[in-house]
């Protein structure tokens, strides 16, 4: 982390935002609306980030927050609320009606569509500055009152410097923001689940009106709605497995084995558009702030896609950090910036705890451990059979009770 970057061109702004995912774009749009200058830097092209498939389940509190800021028009127009999910174990269907218990829903809206909406809202509608295709991004002077971000411009190959008051690091697990922090100033707390999921996109209409999780001795199988034409499936596979080991017929055969039960409609099959193996792990960075740098989204934490929490936690960070920055610029109040890390981590750890709990339900039956398998079945029965337990879990699943 150099303190004095060399560059021929320099500009000044209030907040430099590294990364144009949902967190970075939301921060940029909300700051722009509040009259706070900012610049967003993104390593990929606009076309790439608007087409990159990612998560799709958005919690209702997030939808309402986006709606208050005028950022939910596309989401509300094109998504449908989800009110329940289903677990299938030993040929029996267990429906978890979490909307009845919590009063809130999930909305299915693929992340790339939300990114497209946010890019348009920030760059096109609000005239915000965003620079795509940048390389060699480096952060400087984070422990000073005037940090800087340098980068190489895609169009010219020239080095540029952005001098700023604050840096929002929203560039993900492999980005430069977290790497710019001295090793002894932050710790990464990591947990490996010892399993992997193969994420599958299929050119196939939905096989169910809601998410379905097949708890099977062969491993988890899961279906999640994406659109009327595209479906997301998951298969639990050995860590380090290759998608090449899973041709079309083997994928669908194993999905049928793990998901189909006698009294449910059969899976709707189709062409496999994508297969990616994800080693399942979680991590949390503590603290989320160093000097004038504040981390958000995957730069700050990762949740395996067990409870569909990743995009929701990133947006929670974005709302918190934007409020803290606005308090600084509008009222000279730095207490929220000082408390940002602690405030964000409270929800992050609740999400991690719920993910861990749900992971045991989903993966116990395939663990080759009879004790874990029976505990998983007991947890499932309590989730769907006890109103008291179900209400508590529904609040965590939908994110309505995750700040305690």
C-alpha positions in Angstrom: 0.0 0.0 0.0 2.0 3.0 -1.3 1.3 6.3 0.4 2.2 8.5 -2.6 1.0 7.0 -5.9 2.7 8.1 -9.1 0.3 9.2 -11.8 -0.1 11.8 -14.5 -3.8 12.5 -13.9 -5.5 13.0 -10.6 -9.1 13.9 -9.6 -10.7 14.7 -6.2 -13.9 13.2 -4.9 -15.5 12.4 -1.6 -15.8 8.6 -1.7 -14.0 6.2 -4.0 -15.9 3.0 -4.4 -14.0 -0.1 -5.6 -16.3 -2.6 -7.2 -19.6 -2.4 -9.1 -21.6 -5.2 -7.5 -24.8 -4.6 -5.7 -23.1 -3.1 -2.7 -20.9 -0.7 -4.5 -23.6 0.4 -6.9 -26.1 0.9 -4.2 -23.7 3.0 -2.1 -22.9 5.0 -5.2 -26.5 5.7 -6.1 -27.6 6.6 -2.6 -24.6 8.9 -2.2 -25.2 10.5 -5.5 -28.9 11.2 -4.5 -27.6 12.8 -1.3 -25.3 15.1 -3.2 -22.1 13.4 -2.1 -19.5 13.1 -4.9 -18.2 9.6 -5.6 -16.5 7.5 -8.3 -17.0 3.8 -8.9 -14.2 1.6 -10.3 -14.9 -1.8 -11.8 -12.4 -4.3 -13.3 -14.9 -5.9 -15.7 -17.0 -4.4 -18.5 -20.5 -3.2 -18.1 -21.7 -6.0 -20.4 -20.0 -8.6 -18.2 -21.4 -7.5 -14.9 -24.9 -7.2 -16.4 -24.9 -10.8 -17.6 -22.9 -12.6 -14.9 -25.3 -15.1 -13.2 -25.5 -14.9 -9.4 -27.9 -15.2 -6.6 -31.6 -14.5 -6.9 -33.4 -14.6 -3.6 -34.0 -11.1 -2.0 -35.5 -10.7 1.4 -38.5 -8.4 1.7 -36.9 -5.9 4.1 -34.2 -5.4 1.3 -37.0 -4.9 -1.3 -38.7 -2.3 0.9 -35.4 -0.5 1.5 -34.7 -0.4 -2.3 -38.3 0.7 -2.9 -37.9 3.7 -0.5 -34.9 4.8 -2.5 -36.6 4.4 -5.9 -34.5 1.4 -6.9 -37.0 -1.5 -6.9 -39.2 -0.7 -10.0 -37.7 -3.5 -12.1 -37.7 -5.9 -9.2 -41.3 -5.3 -8.3 -42.5 -5.4 -11.9 -40.8 -8.7 -12.9 -40.4 -10.8 -9.7 -42.9 -12.9 -7.8 -43.0 -13.2 -4.0 -42.1 -16.6 -2.6 -43.9 -17.6 0.6 -42.7 -21.1 1.3 -40.1 -23.7 0.6 -40.1 -27.5 0.8 -37.8 -30.1 2.2 -38.0 -33.7 1.0 -36.7 -36.5 3.2 -37.3 -40.3 2.8 -40.0 -39.7 0.3 -42.0 -37.3 2.5 -42.6 -33.6 1.7 -42.2 -31.1 4.5 -43.4 -27.6 3.5 -42.1 -24.7 5.5 -44.6 -21.8 5.2 -42.3 -19.0 6.4 -44.4 -16.1 5.1 -47.4 -17.2 7.2 -45.1 -17.3 10.3 -43.1 -14.1 9.6 -45.4 -12.0 7.5 -42.6 -11.5 4.9 -41.6 -13.0 1.6 -38.6 -13.6 -0.6 -38.6 -12.1 -4.1 -36.9 -14.0 -6.9 -34.9 -11.5 -9.0 -31.5 -12.7 -10.5 -28.7 -10.5 -9.2 -27.5 -9.6 -12.7 -30.9 -7.9 -13.3 -30.6 -5.9 -10.1 -27.0 -5.0 -11.1 -28.4 -3.8 -14.5 -31.0 -1.7 -12.7 -28.5 -0.2 -10.4 -26.0 0.6 -13.1 -28.7 2.4 -15.0 -29.9 4.3 -11.9 -26.4 5.4 -10.9 -24.7 6.0 -14.2 -27.5 6.8 -16.7 -30.2 8.3 -14.6 -28.1 10.1 -12.0 -25.0 10.8 -14.1 -22.7 9.1 -11.7 -19.1 8.4 -12.6 -18.2 4.8 -13.2 -15.1 3.5 -14.9 -15.2 0.0 -16.3 -12.3 -2.2 -17.2 -9.8 -0.7 -14.9 -6.6 -2.6 -14.0 -3.8 -2.5 -11.5 -6.0 -0.9 -8.9 -4.1 0.1 -5.7 -5.1 1.8 -2.5 -2.9 4.4 -0.8 -2.7 6.2 2.5 -5.7 4.5 4.1 -4.5 5.6 7.5 -4.3 9.2 6.5 -7.0 11.9 6.3 -6.8 11.9 2.5 -6.4 8.4 1.0 -6.2 7.7 -2.7 -6.9 5.0 -5.3 -4.8 4.6 -8.4 -5.6 2.6 -11.5 -4.8 2.1 -15.2 -7.6 3.3 -17.5 -8.9 0.7 -20.0 -9.1 3.1 -22.9 -5.7 4.8 -22.8 -3.5 2.7 -20.6 -2.7 5.7 -18.5 -2.4 5.7 -14.7 -5.0 7.8 -12.8 -5.3 8.7 -9.2 -8.5 9.5 -7.3 -7.9 11.4 -4.1 -10.8 11.0 -1.6 -12.0 11.2 2.0 -13.1 7.6 2.2 -12.7 4.3 0.3 -15.6 1.8 0.1 -14.1 -1.6 -0.6 -16.8 -3.6 -2.5 -14.6 -5.7 -4.9 -15.2 -9.1 -3.5 -13.1 -11.9 -1.9 -10.3 -11.6 -4.5 -10.3 -7.9 -4.8 -7.6 -5.5 -3.8 -9.4 -3.6 -1.0 -8.9 -6.2 1.7 -5.4 -7.0 0.5 -4.4 -3.4 1.0 -4.9 -3.7 4.8 -1.9 -4.7 6.9 -2.1 -8.4 7.9 -2.1 -7.5 11.6 -5.0 -5.0 11.3 -7.7 -7.4 10.2 -8.4 -11.1 10.7 -10.3 -13.5 8.4 -12.3 -16.0 10.4 -13.0 -18.9 8.1 -15.0 -22.1 8.3 -14.9 -24.9 5.7 -17.9 -27.1 5.5 -16.0 -30.0 3.9 -18.4 -30.3 1.0 -19.1 -28.8 -2.4 -22.1 -27.9 -4.4 -22.4 -28.0 -8.1 -24.4 -24.9 -9.2 -26.4 -25.7 -12.4 -28.3 -23.4 -14.7 -30.8 -25.2 -16.9 -32.8 -24.0 -19.8 -36.0 -25.4 -18.3 -39.2 -24.1 -16.8 -39.6 -24.3 -13.1 -40.3 -27.7 -11.6 -42.0 -26.2 -8.5 -43.6 -22.9 -7.5 -41.1 -22.7 -4.6 -37.6 -23.7 -3.6 -37.2 -27.5 -3.0 -34.4 -29.2 -1.0 -33.9 -32.9 -1.3 -32.2 -34.3 1.8 -30.7 -37.6 0.5 -28.1 -40.1 1.4 -26.3 -39.4 -1.9 -26.1 -35.7 -1.0 -28.3 -32.6 -1.2 -30.3 -31.8 -4.3 -32.0 -28.4 -4.6 -34.2 -26.5 -7.0 -34.6 -22.7 -7.0 -36.8 -20.6 -9.3 -35.0 -18.1 -11.5 -37.4 -17.2 -14.4 -40.2 -18.8 -16.5 -37.5 -20.2 -18.8 -34.5 -20.7 -16.5 -34.1 -22.9 -13.4 -31.3 -23.1 -10.8 -30.3 -26.5 -9.4 -27.7 -27.6 -6.9 -26.1 -31.0 -6.3 -23.9 -31.8 -3.4 -20.6 -33.2 -4.8 -17.2 -34.1 -3.3 -14.9 -31.2 -2.7 -12.7 -30.6 -5.7 -15.0 -32.4 -8.1 -15.0 -31.3 -11.7 -18.1 -30.4 -13.7 -16.6 -32.5 -16.5 -17.5 -35.6 -14.4 -21.1 -34.6 -14.6 -22.5 -35.0 -18.2 -26.1 -34.1 -19.0 -27.6 -37.6 -18.2 -25.8 -38.0 -14.9 -26.9 -34.6 -13.7 -30.5 -35.2 -14.4 -30.4 -38.8 -13.1 -29.0 -37.6 -9.8 -31.4 -34.7 -9.5 -34.3 -37.0 -10.0 -33.0 -39.4 -7.4 -32.5 -36.7 -4.8 -35.5 -34.5 -5.5 -38.4 -36.5 -6.8 -41.0 -38.1 -4.5 -44.1 -40.0 -5.3 -46.7 -37.3 -4.7 -44.8 -34.4 -6.4 -44.7 -33.4 -10.0 -41.6 -34.7 -11.9 -38.6 -32.4 -12.7 -38.8 -30.5 -15.9 -35.5 -31.2 -17.7 -33.7 -29.0 -20.2 -30.3 -28.1 -21.6 -27.6 -27.4 -19.0 -26.3 -23.8 -19.6 -23.8 -23.7 -16.7 -22.1 -26.1 -14.3 -19.8 -24.7 -11.6 -18.4 -26.5 -8.5 -18.4 -24.4 -5.4 -16.4 -25.5 -2.4 -18.6 -24.6 0.5 -17.0 -22.3 3.0 -17.8 -19.1 5.0 -15.6 -16.3 6.3 -16.0 -13.1 8.1 -13.4 -10.2 8.3 -13.0 -8.4 11.6 -13.1 -5.5 11.8 -14.6 -4.2 8.6 -12.9 -0.9 8.8 -9.2 0.2 8.6 -8.5 3.9 8.7 -10.5 5.5 5.9 -11.4 2.1 4.3 -14.7 0.4 4.9 -15.4 -3.1 3.5 -18.8 -4.2 2.3 -20.2 -7.3 0.6 -18.0 -10.2 -0.3 -14.9 -8.1 0.6 -16.1 -8.3 4.2 -17.8 -11.7 4.4 -18.9 -14.8 2.5 -21.9 -17.0 3.2 -22.2 -20.3 1.4 -25.4 -20.2 -0.6 -27.3 -22.4 1.9 -29.7 -19.9 3.2 -29.7 -17.4 0.3 -28.1 -14.7 2.4 -25.2 -13.4 0.3 -26.9 -10.6 -1.7 -29.0 -9.6 1.2 -26.1 -9.2 3.6 -24.2 -7.2 1.0 -27.1 -4.8 0.7 -27.4 -4.5 4.4 -23.7 -3.4 4.5 -24.5 -0.9 1.7 -27.4 0.7 3.5 -25.5 0.9 6.8 -22.3 2.4 5.2 -24.3 4.9 3.2 -26.1 6.1 6.3 -22.8 6.5 8.1 -21.2 8.5 5.2 -24.2 10.7 4.9 -24.1 11.4 8.7 -20.5 12.5 8.2 -21.2 14.8 5.3 -24.6 16.2 6.3 -24.1 16.5 10.1 -20.4 16.2 10.8 -21.3 13.1 12.8 -18.7 10.3 12.7 -20.2 8.0 15.3 -21.9 5.9 12.7 -18.7 5.4 10.7 -16.9 4.5 14.0 -19.7 2.0 14.7 -20.2 0.7 11.1 -18.1 -2.5 11.6 -19.8 -3.5 14.8 -23.3 -2.7 13.5 -22.7 -4.7 10.3 -21.1 -7.7 12.0 -24.1 -8.1 14.3 -26.3 -9.2 11.3 -23.5 -10.9 9.5 -22.9 -13.3 12.5 -26.7 -14.0 12.8 -26.7 -14.9 9.1 -23.7 -17.1 9.6 -25.4 -18.9 12.6 -28.5 -19.5 10.6 -26.5 -20.8 7.6 -24.7 -23.2 9.9 -27.9 -24.5 11.5 -29.6 -25.0 8.1 -26.4 -26.7 6.7 -26.8 -29.4 9.3 -30.4 -30.0 8.2 -29.4 -30.2 4.6 -26.2 -32.2 4.9 -26.8 -34.4 7.9 -28.5 -37.2 5.8 -25.5 -37.5 3.5 -22.9 -37.3 6.2 -22.5 -41.1 6.7 -23.1 -40.3 10.4 -26.3 -41.8 11.8 -26.3 -39.4 14.7 -26.1 -36.3 12.4 -28.7 -37.7 10.1 -31.2 -38.3 12.9 -30.5 -34.8 14.4 -31.2 -33.3 11.0 -34.5 -35.1 10.8 -35.4 -33.9 14.3 -34.6 -30.3 13.4 -36.7 -30.5 10.2 -39.7 -31.9 12.2 -39.4 -29.0 14.7 -39.1 -26.4 11.9 -42.3 -27.4 10.2 -44.2 -28.8 13.1 -43.7 -26.3 15.9 -45.2 -22.9 15.5 -42.9 -21.4 18.2 -39.7 -22.9 16.6 -41.0 -22.3 13.1 -41.7 -18.6 13.8 -38.2 -18.0 15.1 -36.6 -19.8 12.2 -38.9 -18.0 9.7 -37.7 -14.7 11.0 -34.1 -15.7 10.5 -34.7 -17.2 7.1 -36.4 -14.0 5.8 -33.9 -11.7 7.6 -36.6 -10.0 9.8 -34.9 -11.0 13.1 -31.2 -10.9 12.3 -29.9 -7.8 14.2 -30.1 -9.3 17.7 
